[in-house]
Each structure stands twice: as C-alpha cells, then as structure tokens.
Amino acid sequence: MAEQENNKNIQPDADTSSAKAESTTPSPAKTEPQPKAAAVSKAATNSPAKSRLAQLALLLSVIAIALLLFISYHLYQRGHDAGTDIAELKSKALQQQLQLDKMQPLNQLSAKIGALKLDWDGRFERQSVEMDRLSNTLLSLASRQPSDWLLAETNYLVRLAGHKLWLEHDVTTSLMLLREADQRLAELQDPSLIPLRADLAKDMAALKALPDLDRSEIALTLSALTSQVTELPLKGVVLPDLDEAIAENRLSHSPEDWKDNLIKTWHSFADDFITIRKRTDDVEPLLAPDQRWYLQENLRAKLMLAQLALFREQQGVYQDALATAHEWINTYFIDDSDLGKSMQAELLALQKHNIEPSYPEDFMVRQPLERILEKRLKSLLQSDAPVQQDKAVVTEPPPVDVKPTDEAAPEESPEAQAQPQQEIPANEVPAADSADKGEQI
C-alpha cells in the first residue's frame, strides 16, 4: 500500500516535469518542414515516460536498500544482545553450580546433625523418665520404711567399732560406738530386733572385761624414765669416817678411866695390826669411770625396747626389758637414793600391765544385723516392681566427611574460560550463598 501511494505521488511529479519540459522546449524554426516537426514531437512525448520509469526504479532501489540496511542492522543488534545474554546466563549458571557444590557437604552435615540431635533428644527423654522413676522409688522407700535408715546407721556404727578395736586397739572408743548402735536399735522400737540388742549387750560386756590400758600414758612414763637415767648415782667404795674413828679411840686423862683407856689402846693396836672381815655375798668388781656411759646407754636401750614392745603388743619382750632395767638399777646404782627408789617403783608398776589382751575375733551382732538389713532392702526393691525399659544402645556417631570450604573449584571448560566473567551485583546474590557465608563466619 505504501508503494502504491508513493507511485501515485511520483506520477503527478512526472506530469509536471514533462509539462515544464514541453514549455521550455524551443519551438522549431518555421523554415523546417512539417514531417520533421512531427517526428520531434513524438520523440518528446516518449522521453518523459521513460524518465518517470527510471526515477521510479531508482526510488524503489533506494527504498529497498534502506530497508535492507535497516533489517540487517536490526538483526545484527538482536544477535549481539542474544550473545551477551547467553554469556551472562552461562556465567550465572556456572557460579550457581559452584555454590551448589560448596553447599552439598554442608547440607549433608546439617542432615547428619539433625539425625544426631533427634537421637540424643530421644536418649535424653528416656534418661529423664528413668531418673523420675528412680526418684519416685527413693521417695517411696523413704516414706514407707524410714526405720531402715536407722538400721543401716546401726550397721555402720558396728563396723566402725570393729575398726577401732582390731586396727587401733582402742577399746574405749569401740565400746562407745557399740553403745550408740544400741541406742539406734532402741529408737526403732521393733520387737523383732530384740535378739540383735541381746547380741550387742554381749559384745559390750566382752569389751568391758578387757583391761583398761592407756598405752599413751605408759609410753610417756617410759620416756620420762629414759630421760632420768643420766641422773642416777652409781655405787662406789664406802670409806669410814676418820674423824669418828679418832674420836672413838681417844684416851681420857681421868685416872678412873684406866680400864677404858686400856681397852681402847688394845683395840687400836689390834685393828692396825690384824684385820679380819667376814663376807657372805660374792665380790663384784666396781665399774670403771669410763664404763659409766655404756651402762647408761644400755639402760636407756632397755627402756626404749619396752616402749616398742608396748605398741607391738609383745608381752614377753615388754616384761623382760623392764625386769632387766630394774635389776641393773638395783645392782649398779644406789638404790636407796630418792631417784633410784622412784624409778624402781615405776618399773614394778609398769610390769603389772597386760599389754597383750585377747580381743574378740568378731562381734556377735555383726552377721545377724547384716542379714536383716539385706533382707529388708531386697523386699523393698521387689515390692516396687520397677518398669522395665529398653536400654539405649550407645553407638558412636558415624564419621562426617566434611569437605573444606577452601577446596579448589572444579576446572572450567574451555568455552567457559573463553567467555568473559560478568560480576554479579550484590542484590542478585542467591540466598544459599548468603547462608553459606553466614555459616563460614
């Protein structure tokens, strides 16, 4: 339709141009003949028609060329835009693929963590149920049989009394603990426990029959005697007093005392001339001054041996050491001195102690008390009928293979490497990538 309109517009222009040509064409000379003028006019009428066709063809050619150029440019522009879009799409697809590859281990890890969390939540719930059941069991035990705790305390006191007696040999403390145990049984007010109290009374009577021996006091007494050994005076030669002998043999000047003077003169002569002494005991040599230290150290060693035998409960060694020390003091030291008399009295008193008493092998109340306590506890546990629950099988979590986040990206294809990498704007970052960065932080 546009071409037809153009042709219509062009046709009047051709008519006007032909008219102008006709008007501007010079008139032929009047001298020329008529046939020649007719030929010229015919040629003139044909030339405008040809020129109009040439102009029309030229115009159509220009229009076709312009249209072809426009279509070619439009197709080139669309091809260029399509190539750019394809490159951008490939770049985005590659980046998303890389992000998905990075997110895959994290997704697997999240799934495994979720499974483990569910497993541990189940175990925690089962443990909570078990703890509640045990708490209820303990509350029921405490509310139904409060006397059993007193019975268990009695058993503990009996065991502690045995420890004090057989390991520490403390009879006083052991007897006190048995009395406390008897008070616990009395607080129960249970007639079935009367046989236990009877056995306990027999055990206390057996402990009361043991000698009340204070080993600490005996050991301190022996230590004090050991420190006094160096102060004991040794025996020596006893010489008569010369002044008394001279005073007794002195003669008087009275004539009436001639008989006494004669007797004194005779005794003085006889004593200085011949001396006869009678001895009924054995003659023992006196100690030399340099041997005094050895005697004192041996006496100290005997007293220390008696102290050691006291704690080891060696009655024979204890008695022999004290007897030897008493004999040495009586033989080598002055026994009529105050210190000698005091030490001999202390040694004789210490020898009377029995440091090796016969302790009972076991308490009569121990085994019956343990049997009754065990029987009551079993009956209480059986009466509760605990709920059977499947035991949770504790298994180790499977190893999680987590790839490092800085793992090398897969190699790109040559086509992808050839394409230009286009930056992704910040507002177009996928949500998965932002979540990945948050977990890495």
C-alpha distance (Angstrom), angle and dihedral (degrees) to the residues before:
residue distance angle dihedral
M1 . . .
A2 3.79 . .
E3 3.78 91.1 .
Q4 3.81 91.9 51.6
E5 3.77 90.9 51.2
N6 3.78 89.9 49.4
N7 3.79 90.4 50.6
K8 3.79 90.6 51.0
N9 3.74 91.2 50.8
I10 3.74 92.3 47.3
Q11 3.84 93.6 49.9
P12 3.84 96.8 64.2
D13 3.74 89.3 48.2
A14 3.77 89.7 55.4
D15 3.79 90.4 50.5
T16 3.74 92.3 51.7
S17 3.78 92.0 47.0
S18 3.79 91.2 51.0
A19 3.77 90.8 49.2
K20 3.72 90.7 51.9
A21 3.74 90.5 48.6
E22 3.72 89.5 52.4
S23 3.74 92.4 49.6
T24 3.74 94.2 47.8
T25 3.75 94.5 44.9
P26 3.78 108.3 105.6
S27 3.73 117.1 -118.2
P28 3.70 115.8 -109.7
A29 3.72 120.0 -106.9
K30 3.64 116.5 -88.5
T31 3.73 89.9 -131.0
E32 3.87 91.7 67.0
P33 3.72 118.3 94.0
Q34 3.89 123.6 -107.1
P35 3.81 100.9 -111.3
K36 3.72 93.1 57.7
A37 3.80 90.1 51.9
A38 3.78 91.5 52.6
A39 3.79 91.6 53.8
V40 3.76 91.9 50.2
S41 3.78 92.4 50.7
K42 3.79 91.6 51.0
A43 3.79 91.9 51.4
A44 3.77 89.1 48.6
T45 3.77 91.3 54.4
N46 3.87 92.6 51.4
S47 3.85 97.5 48.1
P48 3.83 96.7 64.5
A49 3.77 91.6 53.8
K50 3.79 91.9 53.3
S51 3.79 93.1 47.2
R52 3.77 91.0 52.1
L53 3.80 91.3 52.5
A54 3.82 91.2 48.8
Q55 3.78 92.1 50.6
L56 3.77 90.9 47.0
A57 3.81 91.4 50.9
L58 3.80 91.3 47.4
L59 3.78 91.6 50.2
L60 3.78 92.3 48.8
S61 3.81 90.0 49.2
V62 3.81 91.6 52.0
I63 3.78 91.4 47.4
A64 3.81 91.6 48.6
I65 3.80 92.1 48.1
A66 3.83 91.6 48.6
L67 3.78 91.1 47.4
L68 3.80 90.8 48.6
L69 3.79 91.6 49.1
F70 3.81 91.3 49.0
I71 3.78 92.5 49.1
S72 3.83 91.7 46.5
Y73 3.81 92.1 50.1
H74 3.78 91.9 47.1
L75 3.81 91.9 49.6
Y76 3.83 91.2 47.4
Q77 3.80 91.6 50.2
R78 3.78 92.2 49.6
G79 3.82 91.3 48.0
H80 3.78 91.9 50.2
D81 3.82 91.9 48.9
A82 3.79 90.8 47.3
G83 3.83 91.1 52.5
T84 3.80 91.4 50.2
D85 3.80 91.4 48.9
I86 3.80 91.2 48.7
A87 3.82 91.1 51.1
E88 3.81 91.1 49.6
L89 3.80 91.8 48.2
K90 3.80 91.7 49.7
S91 3.81 91.2 49.2
K92 3.81 92.4 49.3
A93 3.80 91.5 46.1
L94 3.81 91.2 51.2
Q95 3.80 92.9 48.9
Q96 3.79 92.0 47.7
Q97 3.79 89.8 49.6
L98 3.82 90.1 52.4
Q99 3.79 90.6 49.1
L100 3.79 91.2 49.2
D101 3.81 89.9 50.4
K102 3.80 89.5 53.0
M103 3.78 93.0 45.6
Q104 3.82 95.1 50.3
P105 3.88 96.5 77.8
L106 3.80 90.0 44.4
N107 3.77 90.6 51.9
Q108 3.80 90.4 49.9
L109 3.80 90.6 48.2
S110 3.79 91.3 48.5
A111 3.80 90.0 51.3
K112 3.81 92.1 50.2
I113 3.80 91.7 46.2
G114 3.77 89.7 51.1
A115 3.81 91.0 50.7
L116 3.81 91.5 48.6
K117 3.79 90.9 47.8
L118 3.78 91.0 53.2
D119 3.80 90.1 48.2
W120 3.81 93.6 50.2
D121 3.79 91.7 44.3
G122 3.79 88.6 56.0
R123 3.78 92.2 48.1
F124 3.79 91.9 47.6
E125 3.77 90.3 51.2
R126 3.80 91.3 50.6
Q127 3.81 90.8 48.2
S128 3.79 90.3 50.2
V129 3.78 90.5 52.3
E130 3.81 90.6 49.0
M131 3.80 92.1 48.9
D132 3.78 90.8 50.1
R133 3.79 90.0 50.9
L134 3.80 92.3 50.1
S135 3.80 91.5 47.3
N136 3.77 90.5 52.2
T137 3.79 89.7 48.5
L138 3.79 91.9 52.3
L139 3.77 91.6 47.4
S140 3.78 91.1 50.5
L141 3.80 90.8 49.1
A142 3.78 92.6 49.8
S143 3.79 93.4 46.2
R144 3.79 98.4 44.6
Q145 3.81 102.3 40.8
P146 3.82 111.3 22.3
S147 3.78 89.7 154.4
D148 3.80 91.8 67.5
W149 3.80 89.7 71.6
L150 3.80 89.5 57.7
L151 3.79 88.6 49.1
A152 3.80 90.7 52.4
E153 3.81 89.9 48.5
T154 3.80 89.4 52.3
N155 3.80 89.6 53.3
Y156 3.80 90.0 50.7
L157 3.82 92.1 51.2
V158 3.82 91.3 50.3
R159 3.81 91.0 51.0
L160 3.80 91.3 48.6
A161 3.82 90.9 50.0
G162 3.80 89.7 53.8
H163 3.80 89.9 50.3
K164 3.80 91.5 52.8
L165 3.80 92.8 46.7
W166 3.81 103.5 44.2
L167 3.79 101.2 30.7
E168 3.80 103.1 32.4
H169 3.85 99.2 21.7
D170 3.80 89.1 -135.1
V171 3.80 102.8 153.1
T172 3.81 95.5 173.6
T173 3.81 95.7 54.5
S174 3.80 91.7 42.7
L175 3.80 91.0 53.4
M176 3.80 90.9 48.9
L177 3.83 91.5 52.3
L178 3.81 91.5 50.5
R179 3.80 89.3 52.9
E180 3.81 89.9 52.6
A181 3.81 89.6 50.8
D182 3.81 90.0 51.8
Q183 3.81 89.5 52.8
R184 3.82 90.5 53.4
L185 3.80 90.6 52.6
A186 3.80 89.7 48.4
E187 3.83 90.4 53.6
L188 3.80 90.8 56.6
Q189 3.82 92.0 63.5
D190 3.79 90.1 -156.2
P191 3.83 115.2 149.9
S192 3.81 90.5 -156.2
L193 3.82 89.3 66.0
I194 3.82 95.6 58.8
P195 3.86 92.2 99.4
L196 3.79 87.9 56.2
R197 3.79 91.4 53.8
A198 3.81 89.7 49.0
D199 3.81 91.6 54.2
L200 3.78 89.5 45.8
A201 3.81 90.9 53.3
K202 3.82 90.0 52.9
D203 3.79 90.8 51.4
M204 3.80 91.7 50.8
A205 3.82 90.7 49.1
A206 3.81 90.0 52.4
L207 3.81 90.8 52.4
K208 3.81 91.8 48.2
A209 3.81 89.4 55.2
L210 3.81 90.9 58.9
P211 3.83 116.0 96.4
D212 3.77 114.4 -93.8
L213 3.78 96.7 -122.0
D214 3.78 121.0 177.3
R215 3.78 102.1 -161.1
S216 3.77 93.4 -178.8
E217 3.80 91.8 57.6
I218 3.82 92.5 48.7
A219 3.81 91.7 48.2
L220 3.81 91.7 50.4
T221 3.82 90.9 49.0
L222 3.81 91.1 52.8
S223 3.82 90.2 48.8
A224 3.82 90.4 52.9
L225 3.83 91.7 49.9
T226 3.81 90.0 49.5
S227 3.81 91.3 55.4
Q228 3.86 91.3 50.7
V229 3.81 95.8 55.1
T230 3.81 93.6 91.8
E231 3.82 90.7 56.4
L232 3.83 96.2 58.0
P233 3.86 112.8 110.4
L234 3.81 116.2 -126.9
K235 3.78 123.1 -130.1
G236 3.82 117.5 -106.2
V237 3.86 143.2 166.2
V238 3.81 112.2 -54.3
L239 3.83 109.9 -145.2
P240 3.85 121.8 -165.1
D241 3.74 119.1 -112.4
L242 3.85 109.2 -98.6
D243 3.76 94.5 -156.8
E244 3.79 91.7 57.5
A245 3.81 91.5 48.6
I246 3.80 92.3 50.0
A247 3.79 91.6 47.8
E248 3.79 91.4 51.5
N249 3.86 93.4 50.1
R250 3.78 96.0 45.0
L251 3.86 113.3 122.0
S252 3.80 122.9 -131.4
H253 3.82 124.3 -130.6
S254 3.78 95.3 -137.6
P255 3.83 115.5 110.3
E256 3.75 89.5 -142.8
D257 3.83 91.5 64.9
W258 3.77 95.2 59.5
K259 3.80 91.6 118.8
D260 3.80 93.6 52.6
N261 3.77 90.8 45.5
L262 3.81 90.2 51.7
I263 3.82 92.2 51.1
K264 3.82 92.7 47.2
T265 3.78 90.7 49.7
W266 3.80 91.1 50.9
H267 3.81 93.6 48.4
S268 3.77 92.1 47.7
F269 3.77 90.7 52.5
A270 3.81 94.1 44.6
D271 3.84 94.9 47.0
D272 3.75 92.9 51.9
F273 3.80 94.5 43.0
I274 3.84 104.9 43.6
T275 3.84 127.1 8.9
I276 3.81 122.4 -170.2
R277 3.85 120.2 -175.1
K278 3.79 127.1 178.0
R279 3.87 119.5 -145.9
T280 3.78 122.8 -174.4
D281 3.84 98.9 -178.2
D282 3.80 130.2 69.0
V283 3.74 118.2 -86.9
E284 3.85 111.4 -119.8
P285 3.76 123.4 -168.9
L286 3.77 116.5 -116.4
L287 3.80 121.3 -116.1
A288 3.73 118.7 -100.3
P289 3.81 116.0 -119.9
D290 3.82 92.5 -112.3
Q291 3.85 91.1 56.4
R292 3.78 94.2 59.1
W293 3.85 92.0 87.3
Y294 3.83 92.2 54.4
L295 3.81 91.0 51.4
Q296 3.78 92.7 50.5
E297 3.82 93.2 48.1
N298 3.81 92.2 48.7
L299 3.80 90.2 50.9
R300 3.83 90.3 49.8
A301 3.81 89.9 49.4
K302 3.82 91.1 53.7
L303 3.80 91.9 51.9
M304 3.82 91.5 48.0
L305 3.81 89.9 49.0
A306 3.80 89.2 54.3
Q307 3.81 89.2 50.9
L308 3.82 91.5 51.6
A309 3.81 92.0 47.6
L310 3.81 88.4 52.0
F311 3.81 92.8 63.8
R312 3.80 93.0 40.0
E313 3.81 90.8 50.4
Q314 3.82 93.2 -126.5
Q315 3.78 102.2 155.0
G316 3.82 96.4 -178.1
V317 3.79 95.7 50.1
Y318 3.80 90.1 45.5
Q319 3.81 94.1 52.6
D320 3.84 94.4 44.5
A321 3.82 93.3 50.2
L322 3.81 93.3 50.2
A323 3.83 92.9 45.0
T324 3.81 91.5 50.8
A325 3.81 91.7 49.1
H326 3.82 91.0 50.1
E327 3.80 91.5 49.9
W328 3.81 93.7 49.4
I329 3.79 92.1 50.7
N330 3.81 90.7 50.3
T331 3.81 92.9 47.5
Y332 3.79 106.8 39.1
F333 3.78 103.5 24.2
I334 3.79 132.9 58.3
D335 3.77 101.9 -91.8
D336 3.79 95.8 -169.9
S337 3.80 93.2 62.9
D338 3.79 119.0 104.0
L339 3.80 93.9 -114.1
G340 3.80 92.7 45.6
K341 3.80 92.5 50.2
S342 3.82 91.4 47.9
M343 3.81 93.8 49.9
Q344 3.80 93.1 47.2
A345 3.82 90.6 50.9
E346 3.82 91.4 49.9
L347 3.81 92.4 49.0
L348 3.80 92.0 50.3
A349 3.82 90.8 50.1
L350 3.80 92.4 48.9
Q351 3.80 91.9 51.6
K352 3.81 90.0 62.3
H353 3.82 93.9 64.7
N354 3.80 119.4 101.3
I355 3.78 104.3 -141.4
E356 3.82 95.5 175.2
P357 3.82 106.5 61.8
S358 3.79 120.9 175.4
Y359 3.80 105.4 -111.3
P360 3.82 119.7 -159.9
E361 3.79 112.6 -98.7
D362 3.81 93.5 -133.7
F363 3.78 141.0 -7.0
M364 3.78 114.5 -99.6
V365 3.79 92.0 -139.1
R366 3.81 97.8 53.6
Q367 3.81 103.1 80.1
P368 3.86 97.1 40.1
L369 3.80 89.7 48.4
E370 3.81 92.8 51.5
R371 3.81 92.0 48.1
I372 3.81 93.0 51.6
L373 3.79 92.5 46.5
E374 3.81 93.1 49.1
K375 3.80 92.0 47.3
R376 3.79 93.2 52.4
L377 3.78 94.0 47.8
K378 3.81 92.1 50.4
S379 3.79 91.9 50.1
L380 3.79 91.5 50.7
L381 3.80 93.5 49.4
Q382 3.80 92.2 48.1
S383 3.80 92.8 49.3
D384 3.80 92.4 56.8
A385 3.85 93.9 61.5
P386 3.79 96.6 -156.3
V387 3.77 118.2 -140.8
Q388 3.77 112.1 -103.4
Q389 3.72 111.8 -126.4
D390 3.74 130.7 -173.9
K391 3.72 111.3 -105.9
A392 3.72 114.6 -120.7
V393 3.75 110.7 -116.0
V394 3.74 106.7 -130.5
T395 3.73 108.7 -144.1
E396 3.71 128.8 173.1
P397 3.80 113.7 -108.4
P398 3.79 113.3 -106.3
P399 3.76 114.8 -100.4
V400 3.75 112.4 -95.2
D401 3.77 115.2 -138.9
V402 3.77 104.3 -148.4
K403 3.75 116.8 -178.4
P404 3.78 114.6 -138.8
T405 3.74 115.4 -103.9
D406 3.76 91.9 -129.4
E407 3.80 92.1 59.5
A408 3.78 114.3 141.5
A409 3.79 113.2 -95.6
P410 3.80 118.0 -117.6
E411 3.76 115.7 -90.7
E412 3.77 115.3 -94.2
S413 3.74 123.2 -125.6
P414 3.81 118.7 -105.2
E415 3.81 90.3 -107.9
A416 3.79 91.7 53.9
Q417 3.78 91.0 46.7
A418 3.79 90.8 50.8
Q419 3.81 92.4 52.4
P420 3.80 116.5 84.1
Q421 3.80 114.5 -107.2
Q422 3.76 109.8 -123.1
E423 3.78 119.3 -152.9
I424 3.77 115.9 -117.3
P425 3.78 113.8 -131.7
A426 3.77 117.6 -118.0
N427 3.79 93.0 -113.6
E428 3.83 91.4 55.9
V429 3.85 97.1 56.6
P430 3.82 109.2 125.5
A431 3.80 119.3 -113.7
A432 3.80 92.2 -120.0
D433 3.81 90.7 58.6
S434 3.80 92.1 51.8
A435 3.80 90.9 49.5
D436 3.80 89.8 50.1
K437 3.80 91.1 52.5
G438 3.80 90.8 48.1
E439 3.81 91.9 54.2
Q440 3.79 91.2 47.3
I441 3.79 90.7 53.2
